[in-house]
Every structure is written in structure tokens, then in C-alpha cells.
Amino acid sequence: MKFKLQLVRDAEDGTIPEIADILMIDRADCHLGNLGLKLEEGKQILANLQHILVRSQLQEYASNVKTCTECQRARRCKDYNDITFRSLFGNVTVRSPRLIHCSCFKGSAKTFSPLSELLPEHTAPELIYLETKWGSLAPYTMACNLLKDVLPISARTNPATLRNHTLRVARRLESELGEEQSMFATGSERQLARLPHPDGPITVGIDGTYIRDWSDKKRQFEVIVGKSIPHEGDSKCFAFVQTFDEKPKRRLFDVLDGQGMQMNQQVIFLSDGGEDLQDVQLYLNPQSEHILDWFHITMRLTVLKNCSTGIKSMNQEVGEEALKYVESAKWYLWHGNVHRALNEIESLFDCLDPDLCDDDCDEVWSDAEKPQLEKIQQYVDEFKTYIERNASSLVNYGERYRAGERISTGFTESAVNYVVNKRFSKRQQMQWTQAGAHLLLQTRTRVLNDDLGKVFERWYPGSQAA
């Protein structure tokens, strides 16, 4: 059993239609391994079909351009050169004529190549889109092998090519980013009052993680990851390398603006209280509010609780007293009473100080135990400083929790996992330059936000990349 696949070009002028052979399929017998169309045959069909379509379209375009639109005279051809068009279904090489401008042309150039002007990148937008998408989701080698398995792309496509195309898209995205500003909050009280009432607040969680530095193998650099959840609509994630990015506020503002943020809308920022993270959040919105993440508070309290439990093995009475102060400080912080919480922390510090004990303290604490107490005191002092610096960001967490409002950046932790860890670290043990990681983060977040296809449709109208 043989099948002959042909492509017939419809003759619009009534002449004999053109017929081109695509592929001959031979099926001698019928069994499970020989049933239907095979992958290689499908790839060959697509490659041959693409070759005929592209060559026919470009030949007709070049033929039409030979006639001058001003004087209607035919332009002379100086020479030909080959142009290779790279597409999803293989590379197509066509002859590109170099035409001589006629006398009516007023420019300085004497010749021009119409196909070079038509194809400035020589690469199909859909191919760049898929390379960027899969290069952002998986390691470059894996993404390259995936595309080669399912598409008849060129055998010369390698991980380096895919990486270069992905980073080129990222650089173009970065070039479109607006200028950085110290303040994005605009509008007077009267102007804000005229705005329509927003649906609800926007909650933004920001957290940091670290990936290995390629230039200095023993060091790591920080990546800031965030997730924005509007009252209605889809959430969006963003990420950037803090020490490389020059426009962090602009980047965050564009994310919020893309979600329909109004200047009279409440925006709640949740973070671990780091000064670098708070700087990004300042002056983005007049109604913005920063809240210290309860998760990071409890992490530090858990350390103090474990230390107090360890003290009980050395001194039962002091250990129980320390636990009482830790639980009390946690209760006051949960209800937003910063002043009373700081008092409990100071009391905890004092009860761990052997110099403030009674006269027989030397008999209670041995010389080997005193260094341990000093280390625990250091943890207490650091926690006190942490609370004092973020006192303005502490709220009544119990009240917010009972009202169903967010008090923790748990949703940001998941964003850190799928934005950074699954692509940049974990078991892959990768090392990155700051520039390479930052650029890849921009394409990866757009892929995860389902925005990359819209970007390509804006860049290449009619491409339908998504």
C-alpha cells in the first residue's frame, strides 16, 4: 500500500495549477509498529511543505518588488545571494536578488535586497518564541533536545543558539522597561477622591533567595522574588537580581500597573523586613502598607524557644522562666503590642545573664555553661533589634487572621520555588553570572505569567505565537 502526498497550488488566473510532491509513504503490511504516520515521516512532511511554501512566497514577493511603485518600470538585478530562513519546520535557503534602484529613487543607496529587508532577523518569530519559552522552563540542553525530538528544526540548533535567542529576547524586554523613579505615587487627595472605588486590596509578597555565583564559586548572590495577588484576577510573579538590576521599583510598578492598580487602591506588602526589600516598596502607591511577615517572626521565636528548652537541662528554673518570656513575647507580638513584647524580650535577656543572678550564681552556672548563655543572649539581642527596626510594620496579626487576611509570605515561598529553585538551583547545581540569571528571570516570569505570547504578538503582529 502506497500513498503519495502532493501540494497543489490553486491557480487564481485559471491556468493549470502547480503540483509539487511532498512525500511517498509505503506501507507493505499492517501491524502495530507500522500503523499510521510515524514521527520522522511527519517531520519530513512538515519540512518539505515548509520548503515549498516559503520559497513560493518569497519568490512571488521578490517578483512583485522588481516593479517600481513610483515609475512602474522594472528594476534591474545586479546579482543574487543565498538567504537562509530558520523556522519551526526546518531551514529554507532561497536566492535573494539584489536590485538596482531606478532613476526616480532619491536616496543615496544604489542597490537594495528586498528579501533582506523583509527578513531582518532571518528567523521565524514562532521559533524564537518556543526557544525562549522552553529555554526559560528547562535547562538549555534539555529544551534543545525537546525541540529536535518533536520538530524538524535544523540539526545545527544547539544549546548555545537557544541560550543566545532567549537572552536576546530578555534584552529587548529590558530595553522596553521605563525609566526608574524614586517615587511613583501620584495625585492629590482631590484627584484620588475622584477615582472609582477599587474592588479590593492588592497583596504583594516579597522574599529573597540565593543562587551560586559563576565568577566566584565560593559565593552566592541574592535574587529577589515576589508575587502579586489582586482582589480579582490572576496573580503575577516577578524576580530580579538585586545587585544587578537598576530599575527594581519600575519593574514592580509595571507589574502592579498591569494588574489595574489605582492610586487610591490599598496595596499591602509582606516581607521579612529587610531594608533592601523595603526600599523597593517605598513610594509606589499612596495607600501602600508594609507588614512584617509573621512567618519570619515565628522562625526567630522558634530558635529562642529551642534554646530555652536546652537551658532546662542546665537549670530547670531558669529554663522554665525563659520559656515563659518567649511565649509571652509571642502572644504580645501576635496581638500587635510591640511595647509589651519588647519588655518581655528584655526580661528574657536579663534572666539569661549570669551576672544578674544572686550571690550563688557561680555555683549554678559553670564555666563551660556561661559561653552557651552568652550565645543565646546574642540571639535574644538580635531578635530585639529585629523587632525594634520593624516596629512600624507590626500589626495585630490575630485580628487580620480572624478577618481572613494574609499575614505570611507562604505564597511567596512557593513562588521562590517555581521561579528560581526549579530552574537555577536545587539538584541541578548550576552556577550563574548575575547578568545571565537576571535576564533569564525576565523571560521565565513572563512564561509563568502567560505573558510571553502576548509580547510576541505585539512585536510580530499576526504571528500568533501564543
PyMOL commands that set and color helices and strands:
alter all, ss='L'
color gray80, all
select helices_A, chain A and resi 32-34+39-65+114-118+125-137+140-150+159-175+189-194+248-258+275-281+294-312+316-334+338-351+354-356+361-364+370-389+391-393+397-402+410-424+426-428+434-448+452-459
alter helices_A, ss='H'
color red, helices_A
select strands_A, chain A and resi 2-9+18-26+77-87+90-100+111-112+202-212+220-229+236-241+267-271+288-292
alter strands_A, ss='S'
color yellow, strands_A
deselect
rebuild
show_as cartoon
